[in-house]
Amino acid sequence: MDNQVTLTLLEMSLLIFTAEAVRSFMGKYGLPLIVGEILTGIVLSPFALGGAINMISGTDIFSLNQYVLFLSEFSMILLIFASGLEHGTSSIRSAGVMGFLGASVGAVLPFAVAFIVYKETLGFTPSLIVGTALGATSLAAVVSTLMEMRLHGRAINYLIAASSTDDIVDLILFSVVLASISSTGLTAIQLIRTITFYLLAWVTIFLVSVILIPRIANRIGTQYVEEFPFVVLFGLTAIMTALGFSPIISAFVAGVALAESTKREEIRRISETLLSVFGSIFFVVVGLQVDVLRISFNVLELGLELTIIAMVFKMIGVFPFAYFSLRNFRSSLAVSVGMTPRGETGLVVASIGESFGAVSQGEFTALVLMAILTTLLGAMAFKRLAIWLEPQ
């Protein structure tokens, strides 16, 4: 076996073990688990403690080689697949008009503000990626609070449904951004045609998948339930990447489609088992890519600015529609705060943007900092306001 492969397996084992230990510590004090995984990567990166360990041992135990990046992408696909599997189409339907509008405006407003603010300083393409990363919401940081306080009622239903729809809106937005990036140099009409093609292709593939895949899944024998989801996942990924889509789009569509089958629970158990091992890898590798020695004042300033834009304009975008739906100021404010943390989707967008060369190392680091700060601040604020979500 190649020595690099052996070292990569050792590196992954150490990273997963350490991340789990840090997760346990974070969970004990009610802190967001995703932050612990990112911090594990930052500390053990080849630019920090990992580099010192490499120097002492005389081997590259902690590195960012092609195998590490491959496992990171596999972890990313699993995370988005699990998100789609959890949401299904029921979340889209249950959001209602106000939930859909709140999710849409809550995703588009931070995107638009970031694009307008940074178009001149960062450039057209980086500002598109930065804006998209600011759009998505993650409920991972507040789920523990919901479970701990056993909250229920209309406000909780709105929060969950709107957050689910928010992911979908941001993924569609990301498809449009990728189309815009790949269409550099085209005329306005050609660009509109390209974007229209991607939107129509996305909707067509989504509808066909949601109709056909569950029917096929319902007919297969139980002995194939472990293998079939991955045929669907990676088959759809192969088709959609050939059309120019990101793997995270196909992973989400595959998850949503399989969620409509009668074998949803069996597939979910398989997904949870895989995520228990591989789920943390993506976030740890995001941390691995952060060079702490190159974090300048400008990067910190950008990270703080992005945090403010992400939180303030998410709340502004969500609050009016939450209020129209709930007719309660305090509940609507709590829901708006609950949607401020950024998680999987935002970090995935940042990671893909960095791998494409669309954002610099500094901009990527600022986005990671934004994800950490919004998750910490959003989760802590939501925990204080969550009592407002109790049914009256």
Secondary structure, 3 states (H helix, E strand, C coil): CCHHHHHHHHHHHHHHHHHHHHHHHHHHCCCCHHHHHHHHHHHCCCCCHHHHHHHHHCCCCCCCCHHHHHHHHHHHHHHHHHHHHHHHHHHHHHCHHHHHHHHHHHHHHHHHHHHHHHHHHHCHHHHHHHHHHCCCCCCHHHHHHHHHHCCCCHHHHHHHHHHHHHHHHHHHHHHHHHHHHHCCCCCHHHHHHHHHHHHHHHHHHHHHHHHHHHHHHHHCCHHHCCCHHHHHHHHHHHHHHHCCCCHHHHHHHHHHHHHCCCCHHHHHHHHHHHHHHHCCHHHHHHHHCCCHHHCCHHHHHHHHHHHHHHHHHHHHHHHHHHHHHHCCHHHHHHHHHHCCCCCHHHHHHHHHHHHCCCCCHHHHHHHHHHHHHHHHHHHHHHHHHHHHHCCC
